[in-house]
Structures are given as structure tokens and as C-alpha cells.
Amino acid sequence: MTIPRFRPRTLRWRVFLLVAGLLVLLTTTSIVATAARVHVSDAGSRVRDTLRPAQAAVAALGKGYVDMETGERGFLLTRDPQFLQPYDSGRAAVSEAENHIARLLADDAETITLLREARAAGTAWRTQSAEPAIALARRDGTLADNQPGKALFDTLRARLAALQNRVDQLIEAELASSRRVNATANVTTGVCVGLALVLGLASVFILRRSLVAPLNRLVAQVREVSGGDLHRTVEAAGPDELTGLGEAVEAMRVRILSESEQVAAAANRIARLEETDRIAHTLGETAIRRLYGITLDLQSAAARFPRSGPVMATAISGIDRTIAALRTSVYGTAAPTRSSLRAQVSEVVGELETTHGRVPELVLTGDLDVAPPEEVVAEVTQVLRALLRAAAVPGGGAEEVELVLSGQAIRLRVACVVPDSRVAGVERAVAEASGDAVVRREAGRVTVEWRRPW
């Protein structure tokens, strides 16, 4: 079974781990230093407030017993009661020192035991040797054997020495503990400082390797792309944040490149379509105008030669279908109403062949895609018929009929050859036929114009 290794992939986790490591080291150093200061302070307080006074009390205890022995010996040698004064003062000092030691070191069982042993040895020396010898010397003046007393006092000295050693050991133990804690705190602080330096250097290396280098590489690639090199691939590497940023920039580059190619292709298609449309419109207009001309010629011929009417009608119908197909191919729509307008105008013009024996030339110009409503077509044919009838005078008549189409109006222009003696009559007849018509007089000619907005 393999244990998975935890490797932080995001930059925030790497920074978090580095900062957490530094905080752990700082916290450890603070805790150890604080604990060391507290321990040293407690040890110093114990030594200063308890052990040193106890050490002085043990020394006072030994001095008190020495004063008692000195007073005993002086009295036994001189029988002078003044030598008993050190004995009495030493006894009081011994009692006070024992009580002081018991209060100070009540929590240390071994010291209390040694104190009890020293007190028992002192009591034995005092009751078995010193006081009986003093009493005997006072009573009969004899000097008692001092060998048992010497042995008892040596035992007392040994017990006092043991008690003194115990107090010294306690002081040394506290001082040694303080030194050990200080040494531990110093070592811990040094180790933490060293680890902090190592971690700082490692963080500089890690951040440079995982952040600075990938970021500089990504910035260089983005600059190349922003400079116009859209085919430059943006590589995503480093922490997840930089990887996500690089992938987003790469996706944007691919999308921009794709859209640029689509725009270029669309521009090329539009250019080709515009050119094709221009050519188609040019050819279509030319072809349709020519077909219109042929249709008008065929209608005029059909009017002059009634026997050829069916054949001409068939040809005209075929040409109309051809015009409709051309319009559908070039413009996308056909204009069936325009064929009706042309047919009715041609029919009106052809009527002159039957009634007056001459057919004027018919010209169709303007916007050939215009499809006027039926009521407009009816009004145009009615006005044209009235104008042609008014211009039909002996020795003259309509010579040219022009129909101009636009998206806003339809304009009729009828050019007539009229003898000078008939011009006034033609003007009156035109005015009666249409009050909107405009008549222009020339030598031997009259031009009538009529306009119908729609």
C-alpha cells in the first residue's frame, strides 16, 4: 500500500504552509522562552525566599549548639556561672533555628527527617551529658567523665552536617535546574532561529521557482500574443492560480484567432458576393431593359399586324417569363404588376394603329422594379388614352410616349407633332383631358407632361 504524498498545488497553500511554519517556530520559541523565564523566576524565588534562609538557619543551629558546648566546658573548668550564659543563649538560638527550618522546609520530607534526627541527637547530648555534668559541678564541685558527652556531641555534629548537606543539595538542585532550563531555552531558540532562516531561504527559492519564473514566462507569452502573434501558444504551468490564468488566456487566444479567421472569411465572402451582385445587377439591368425593348417592339408589331397577334402574344409571354426568371435570380423577387402596367400602356398605344393609322414610339425608363397598385395603373392608362386622343389631330399626332417609373411617382411624357394652326386646339383638349398636365409649345411640336405621385 502506497501512502499518497501531499503536495500543495495552489500558491495560497504554499504561502500558507510557509507562514504557518514561521508561526510555529515563533510560537515554540515564545513558549519555551516564557516557560524558562517562569521556571528560573520560581527557582530563584525558592532559593532566595526559602533555601537561603534555611541554609542560614542550619548554620545558626550549628552555631547555637557550639555555643552551648563552649559554655558547658567553660563552666566545668572555672565553675564561673558567667560561662553558662552562652549555653543559655545557644539553647534559645537552637530552638528558634529548629522552628524556622521546620517552617521553611515543611514540604521536604527528607529535610524534616534529618531535622528530627539532629533535634533528637541534640536532646540526647543535652539531657544525657551536658545538663547532668553542669548539675554535678554545681552540687559538689566534682568533674564528671566527659567521654560519653563527646561521643554524643560528635553524633550531633554528624546530624547537623547531614542537614547542612541536604539544604546545600536543594540549593544546588534548584540552581542546576535553572541552568538546564536556560540551556534548553537557548538551544531551542537557536534551533528555531536556524530553522526560520532555513525556512526563509527555502520560501525564497520556492516562491521564485513556483511563482516568479512561471509568472515571468506567462507575461512574456501574453506580450507576444498581445503584440499580434496570435499563433503563439500560451503554456500553463506553475501553481493552480497561474495555470488557470494561462488556460484562460490560451482559450481567449484560440477564440480570438477563430473569430479573426471567421471575420476574414466572412469579409472575403461579402466581397465576392458584392462583386457578384454588382455584376449580376449590371447584366440583369441590361438584359431586362433589352427584353423590355423587344417586348415593346413585338407589341407594336402585333398592333400593326393583327394577324400575327397570336404568335406575338406567345413570344411576349415567353419573354415575360424570362424577365420574371431573371428578376428572381438577380433580385430575388418578381414584379407581376409591372407586366400589367406595360401591357396596358402598350395596349393603349396600339389602339392608335386601329383608329389613326400610326403608332408612337414607347420608351420605358426609371426604376423598373417599381410595382404600382392597380388603381394607379388604371389612372395612368386612362390619362394616357385621353392625352393621345387629344393629340390626334389631322396632319399630326403623338410621336413618342415615355413612361418614367420611380418609387415615389409615375411620370408620362407625350411628344406630339402638331401643325401651328392646331396647337391652340390641342392645348385646350389636353387641359380638358387632365388639369394636371403641363404643355410646352415648340415650333411644330407640343410636349405634354403629367405626373402622378403614389
MOBELBEL-V154765 format. One record per residue. PHI is phi as a letter, one per 30 degrees, with the letter a starting at -180 (* if undefined). NEAR is the number of other C-alpha atoms within 8 Angstrom. D_LAST is the distance of its C-alpha to the last C-alpha in Angstrom with 2 decimals. Layout:
# MOBELBEL-V154765
phi;near;d_last
PHI;NEAR;D_LAST
PHI;NEAR;D_LAST
This chain:
# MOBELBEL-V154765
phi;near;d_last
*;2;93.02
c;3;91.16
c;4;90.38
d;4;86.82
c;4;86.68
d;4;84.51
b;4;82.49
d;7;79.97
c;8;76.71
c;9;74.77
d;12;75.38
d;6;75.75
d;9;78.57
d;10;80.37
d;8;80.20
d;8;81.23
d;8;84.26
d;10;85.33
d;8;85.07
d;8;86.80
d;9;89.62
d;10;90.11
d;8;90.10
d;8;92.67
d;12;94.93
d;9;94.60
d;8;95.27
d;9;98.27
d;12;99.71
d;8;99.24
d;8;100.81
d;11;103.77
d;10;104.38
d;8;104.17
d;8;106.49
d;12;108.90
d;8;108.96
d;8;109.56
d;10;112.32
d;11;114.01
d;8;113.79
d;8;115.33
d;12;118.04
d;10;118.83
d;9;119.02
d;9;121.36
d;11;123.56
d;9;123.63
c;8;123.98
b;11;125.97
d;14;127.60
d;10;128.88
d;10;130.47
d;13;131.89
d;11;133.29
d;8;134.90
d;12;136.25
d;14;137.81
d;9;139.42
d;11;140.69
d;12;142.04
d;11;144.02
d;9;145.28
d;14;146.42
d;12;148.48
d;9;149.93
d;12;150.94
d;14;152.56
d;10;154.55
d;10;155.56
d;13;156.78
d;13;158.69
d;8;160.49
d;12;161.38
d;14;162.86
d;11;164.86
d;6;166.32
c;6;167.07
h;10;167.24
c;8;165.36
d;7;162.96
d;6;160.61
d;11;159.54
d;12;158.15
d;9;155.43
e;11;153.21
d;14;153.81
d;9;152.51
d;11;149.54
d;14;148.63
d;11;148.77
d;9;146.31
d;11;144.02
d;13;144.17
d;8;143.14
d;8;140.26
d;12;139.03
d;13;139.15
d;8;137.10
d;10;134.56
d;13;134.18
d;10;133.77
d;7;130.98
d;10;129.13
c;12;129.32
d;9;129.26
d;4;126.29
c;7;128.24
d;7;130.70
d;6;132.63
d;11;133.29
d;11;134.46
d;8;136.78
d;11;138.26
d;13;138.65
d;8;140.55
d;9;142.78
d;12;143.51
d;9;144.23
d;8;146.55
d;13;148.34
d;11;148.73
d;8;150.08
d;10;152.53
d;13;153.80
d;9;154.11
d;9;155.83
c;9;157.94
b;13;159.03
d;12;158.24
d;9;159.04
d;9;162.26
d;11;163.55
d;11;162.89
d;8;164.59
d;12;167.62
d;13;167.98
d;8;167.91
d;6;170.49
b;6;173.29
i;8;172.06
d;6;172.07
c;8;169.42
d;7;167.69
d;5;166.72
c;7;163.24
d;6;162.40
d;8;160.43
d;11;158.53
d;8;157.61
d;8;156.25
d;12;154.24
d;11;152.81
d;8;151.84
d;9;149.96
d;12;148.24
e;9;147.31
d;8;145.82
d;12;143.74
d;12;142.52
d;8;141.68
d;9;139.66
d;13;137.82
d;11;137.17
d;8;135.86
d;9;133.54
d;12;132.00
d;9;131.70
d;8;129.98
d;9;127.49
d;11;126.72
d;8;126.38
d;8;124.16
d;11;121.77
d;10;121.73
d;8;121.20
d;9;118.36
d;12;116.72
d;8;117.13
d;8;115.68
d;11;112.66
d;10;112.09
d;8;112.44
d;8;110.01
d;12;107.50
d;8;107.87
d;8;107.46
d;10;104.45
d;11;102.86
d;8;103.55
d;8;102.18
d;12;99.01
d;9;98.51
d;8;98.99
d;9;96.57
d;10;94.05
d;8;94.35
d;8;93.99
d;11;91.00
d;8;89.43
d;8;89.90
d;8;88.61
d;9;85.53
d;8;84.82
d;8;85.16
d;9;83.15
d;9;80.28
d;9;80.23
d;9;80.26
c;11;77.84
b;12;75.47
d;9;75.71
d;9;75.80
d;12;72.97
d;9;70.84
d;8;71.39
d;8;70.54
d;12;67.34
d;8;66.30
d;8;66.94
d;12;64.83
d;10;61.94
d;8;62.10
d;10;61.85
d;12;58.80
d;8;57.17
d;6;57.96
j;6;55.64
d;8;58.06
d;11;56.16
d;6;58.47
d;8;61.48
d;7;62.71
c;11;63.62
d;9;66.93
c;11;67.74
b;8;71.43
j;10;73.68
d;11;73.54
d;9;70.96
d;9;68.95
d;12;68.66
d;11;68.14
d;9;65.22
d;9;63.74
d;13;64.17
d;11;62.59
d;8;59.57
d;10;59.18
d;11;59.59
d;8;56.94
d;8;54.57
d;10;55.39
d;9;54.76
d;8;51.43
d;9;50.33
d;10;51.48
d;8;49.65
d;8;46.40
d;8;46.79
d;8;47.26
d;8;44.24
d;8;42.10
d;8;43.46
d;8;42.81
d;8;39.25
d;8;38.67
d;8;40.07
d;8;37.90
d;8;34.76
d;8;35.82
d;8;36.47
d;8;33.20
d;8;31.26
d;8;33.21
d;8;32.76
d;9;29.01
d;8;28.83
d;8;30.97
d;9;29.07
d;10;25.68
d;8;27.33
d;8;29.08
d;11;26.20
d;8;23.80
d;8;26.64
d;8;27.64
d;10;24.22
d;8;23.48
d;8;26.93
d;10;26.51
e;8;23.29
d;8;25.43
d;8;28.21
d;10;26.03
d;10;24.81
d;8;28.45
d;11;29.65
d;14;27.22
d;11;28.34
d;9;31.95
d;13;31.51
d;12;30.33
d;8;33.36
b;8;35.78
e;7;35.16
d;6;38.22
d;8;36.75
e;10;33.58
d;7;34.72
d;7;35.73
d;12;32.54
d;10;30.46
d;8;32.55
d;9;32.02
d;11;28.26
d;8;28.20
d;8;30.36
d;10;28.21
d;9;25.09
d;8;27.18
d;8;28.28
d;10;24.77
d;11;23.90
d;9;27.17
d;10;26.53
d;12;23.14
d;10;24.85
d;8;27.75
d;10;25.92
c;8;22.76
j;7;23.92
b;7;21.10
c;9;20.13
b;10;16.90
d;8;17.99
d;10;14.73
d;12;14.66
d;9;18.16
d;8;17.11
d;9;14.57
d;8;17.43
d;8;19.97
d;9;18.42
d;10;17.87
d;12;21.43
d;9;22.73
d;11;21.50
d;12;23.04
d;13;26.15
d;9;26.72
d;11;27.91
d;12;30.82
d;8;32.12
d;6;31.62
b;7;32.25
i;7;33.87
b;6;31.58
b;11;28.58
d;9;26.42
d;7;25.62
c;11;22.24
b;8;20.80
c;8;18.01
b;9;17.19
j;7;15.00
d;9;14.06
d;8;15.50
d;6;14.83
d;10;11.10
b;8;10.91
d;9;7.94
d;7;8.74
d;7;11.48
d;6;10.17
d;9;7.56
d;10;10.71
d;8;12.90
d;8;11.32
d;9;11.42
d;11;15.00
d;8;16.04
d;10;15.20
d;11;16.85
d;10;19.82
d;11;20.29
d;12;20.26
d;11;22.72
d;7;24.90
d;11;25.06
d;14;26.10
d;10;28.71
c;10;31.84
e;5;35.43
i;6;36.18
a;11;32.56
k;12;29.09
d;14;26.02
c;11;27.20
b;11;24.13
c;13;20.54
c;11;18.25
c;12;14.85
c;11;13.31
c;13;10.86
a;10;9.56
d;6;8.02
c;6;5.66
a;10;5.41
b;12;7.78
b;11;10.96
c;13;13.93
b;11;17.41
c;14;20.35
c;12;23.81
b;13;26.52
c;11;30.32
b;14;31.55
d;10;35.14
d;7;35.66
d;5;36.95
c;9;33.74
d;11;31.17
d;7;31.29
d;7;30.83
d;11;27.79
d;9;26.20
d;8;26.94
d;10;25.64
d;15;22.26
d;10;22.03
d;7;22.86
d;10;20.34
a;10;17.29
d;7;17.78
d;7;14.83
d;11;16.49
c;7;18.66
c;10;22.08
c;7;24.40
c;8;28.01
b;7;30.40
d;5;33.83
i;8;33.49
b;11;29.76
b;13;26.56
c;12;23.15
c;12;20.05
b;11;16.62
b;10;13.36
b;10;9.89
b;8;6.53
d;6;3.80
a;7;0.00
